[in-house]
Amino acid sequence: MTESLALILFALVFVLILVGYPVAFTLGGISVIFGLFTFGVDFFYLLPLRVFGTMGNYVLIAVPLFIFMGMMLEKSGIAENLLETMALLFGKFKGGLAMAVVVVGAMLAASTGIVGATVITMGLISLPTMLKRGYSTELATGTIAASGTLGQIIPPSVVLVLLGSVLNVSVGNLFLAAVVPGVALVIFYALYILAISLIKPSAAPSMPDEEIERFRQKGMYLKVFKAFLLPFLLILAVLGSIFAGIASPTEAAAVGAGGATLLTIFQGKFNLKILKEVSRETTHLTSMVFIILVGATAFSLVFRGLEGDTYLIGLIESAQLSPTAFLLLVMVAVFIAGFFIDFIEIIFIIVPVVAPIFQALGIDLIWVGILIALNLQTSFLTPPFGFSLFYLKGVAPPQVSTMQLYRGITPFVIIQMIFLILVVLYPEIISWFPNLLED
């Protein structure tokens, strides 16, 4: 009986979210009602203890700090300088501007970890330039949207911080495991752009020679040094301190937030108005994440109290599903859910339900975390509901149609899915770098 209630709870929450009810209050409200009728008034003694226990998780302090870092960097103008410099460095090559967007997207991902901010920033700066230079709309929009989502997998990623908390694994280990997949995706994107520029040169033209020559005559090396130095120092301070074992991810997030503020001051962009805007946006995003987390904590408590996880493990055993078959089932469910709901909701609704089952099946949770992060990144790009596409459409020129966005992103989605399959088939892709550091 209790197992049936657990499944009804899960189905009801999912349906109500798809209908459009607020996620946090649907999760929390429905769970509290089920908890009250199932466990009685005693449920209200247990729930606050679980909520405060979750909120006392030291790792979660990294979330607002990384968000603050990303928002502050967006205001600093560093992204604009970096993109302009990279574009002129690669400009003489066909597809060079698109290559520059991919590299800058990776560097911004390693500096911010926030997808929305990266996509919007690059869309505002690079899309008009790419279209003006004669790039095909499909290649330009696809490159920007795909590069912007690298913040989902390249550390320091807010997604990995939340996954580490829910899976109860080290966030630092997740960051280490994500390095090779992140770099590999950058290489795959660049190879695709190179192939397009060779097959169809008109879709990815080089920049005018006179513009490149003008750039080289006016202190090129100083410009390159200044454009690369600041973001590189920030990446080194944040990721270097984690990988060297000097700081925990939470402490490194504080270093990043302070470093981003100092870089904004150094760029001459810092003022009270900027600080207020960044603080307001950080508070808004952080509040959204944590109110959903409170609801998810209530949901997880009731679902496990109704022995829903035990029931699911029994179903898998009776169905004689292998660990690989169950992993495939979860990956498909996460991918489909990504069409309709945000990554935060997926992490807090689906992952807590399946995590104990993965553990019972003896599957490495670090590997699972990276697979889910890659999967969520893919769903961010997939038409018709990919969030990156909405972000980019919001800042794109009026002549850019939704169908052009969809056509442009399709090859990058195929690349993502191929790479996801490779990581499933060859888990050593994610374990190679952590093992190298240990040796």
DOLUM-638917 format. One record per residue (C-alpha): residue in one letter; x, y, z. Coordinates in steps of 0.5 Angstrom, whole numbers, plus 500, padded with zeros to 3 digits. Layout:
<sites>
AXYZ ...
</sites>
This chain:
<sites>
M500500500 T505505502 E509503496 S503505491 L503512495 A510513494 L509512486 I503516486 L506522490 F512522485 A507522479 L503527482 V509532483 F511531476 V504532473 L503538477 I510541475 L509540467 V502543468 G505549470 Y505550478 P511553482 V516547483 A518549490 F511549492 T509543489 L514539491 G514542498 G506542499 I504536496 S510532500 V507535506 I500533505 F502526504 G507526510 L501529514 F496524512 T501518512 F505519518 G501524522 V503530526 D510527528 F512528521 F512536523 Y517534528 L522530523 L521535517 P525541520 L530537522 R531534515 V531541512 F536544517 G540538516 T540540509 M541547509 G547546514 N551543508 Y557547508 V558545500 L552549498 I555555501 A559555494 V552556490 P551563492 L559565491 F559562484 I553565482 F556572485 M562570481 G559569474 M554575475 M560580477 L564577471 E559579466 K559586468 S567587468 G567587461 I573581461 A568577456 E568582451 N575584451 L577576451 L572575445 E575581441 T582579442 M581571440 A577573434 L582577431 L587572433 F584567429 G581572424 K585570418 F583563418 K576560415 G571559421 G576563426 L571567429 A567561431 M573558434 A574564438 V567563440 V568556443 V575558446 V572564450 G565560452 A570555455 M574560459 L568563461 A565557463 A571556467 S570563470 T563563471 G559556471 I553560469 V550558463 G545563462 A550569463 T555566458 V550565453 I547572453 T553575454 M556572448 G550573444 L550580445 I557581443 S559576438 L552574434 P552581431 T559581429 M559574426 L552575422 K556582419 R562578417 G558573413 Y557567417 S551563416 T546564421 E545557423 L553556424 A553562428 T547561433 G549554434 T556555436 I554561441 A548556444 A553550445 S559554447 G555557452 T552551455 L559548457 G558552464 Q554546465 I560541465 I567545465 P568546473 P567550477 S560548475 V554550479 V550544476 L556539479 V556543486 L548541486 L549534484 G555533489 S550535494 V545530492 L549524490 N553525497 V560525493 S566530493 V564536489 G572537488 N572529485 L566531481 F570537478 L576533477 A572528473 A569533469 V576536466 V577531461 P570531458 G569539458 V576539454 A574534449 L567537448 V571544446 I575540441 F569536438 Y566543437 A572546434 L573540429 Y566540427 I567548425 L573546422 A570541418 I564546416 S569551414 L573546409 I566543406 K562550406 P567556406 S562561405 A558559411 A565561416 P569566412 S575569415 M576576417 P578582412 D586582412 E586590413 E582589420 I587584422 E593588420 R590594424 F590590430 R597587429 Q600594428 K597597435 G600593441 M598586439 Y602582444 L600587450 K592586448 V593579448 F597579454 K591583458 A585580455 F588573457 L591574464 L585576468 P581571466 F587566467 L589568474 L581567476 I581560473 L588559476 A586561483 V579558483 L581551480 G588551482 S586552489 I581546489 F586541485 A592543489 G588541495 I589548498 A582550498 S575546498 P570548493 T567552498 E573556500 A575557492 A568559491 A569565496 V576566492 G573567486 A567571488 G573576491 G577575485 A571577480 T570583484 L577585484 L578584476 T571589475 I575594480 F581593476 Q577594469 G574600472 K567598471 F566597479 N561602482 L555601487 K550600482 I553594479 L554591486 K547592487 E545589481 V550583482 S547582489 R540582487 E541577481 T545573486 T540573491 H534572487 L538566483 T540563490 S533564493 M530560487 V535554488 F534554496 I527554496 I526548491 L531545495 V527545501 G521542497 A526537495 T528535502 A520534504 F519530498 S525526499 L523525506 V516522504 F518518498 R523514502 G519514508 L514511504 E519506502 G519508495 D526507494 T526500496 Y520499492 L524501486 I530497487 G525491488 L522492481 I529493478 E531486481 S524483479 A525485472 Q532483472 L535489469 S542490469 P546496472 T547498465 A540497463 F538501469 L543507467 L540507460 L533508463 V535514468 M539517462 V533517457 A528519463 V533525465 F534527457 I526527456 A525531463 G530536460 F525538455 F520540460 I523542466 D530546469 F536542471 I535544478 E528541479 I531535475 I537534480 F532535486 I527531484 I529525480 V537524482 P535523490 V530518487 V535514483 A541515487 P540510492 I539505487 F545506483 Q549505490 A545499491 L547496484 G554498486 I555504480 D560509481 L556515483 I562520481 W561517474 V553517474 G554525476 I558526470 L553523466 I547526468 A551533468 L553531460 N545529459 L543536462 Q547540458 T545536452 S537537454 F539545455 L540545447 T535540445 P529543441 P524545442 F525547449 G532548450 F533553455 S540556452 L535557445 F531561449 Y536565452 L539566445 K533568442 G532573447 V538577445 A538575438 P537580432 P530580429 Q532577423 V534570426 S528566426 T527560431 M527555426 Q534557424 L536556432 Y534549431 R537547425 G544551428 I544547434 T542540431 P549538429 F552540436 V546536440 I549530436 I556531438 Q554531445 M550525444 I555521441 F560524447 L555522452 I555515449 L563514449 V563516456 V558511458 L562506454 Y569508456 P568510464 E576511464 I575518460 I573521466 S577517471 W584519467 F585526470 P584524477 N588518477 L594522473 L594527479 E594521484 D600518481 
</sites>
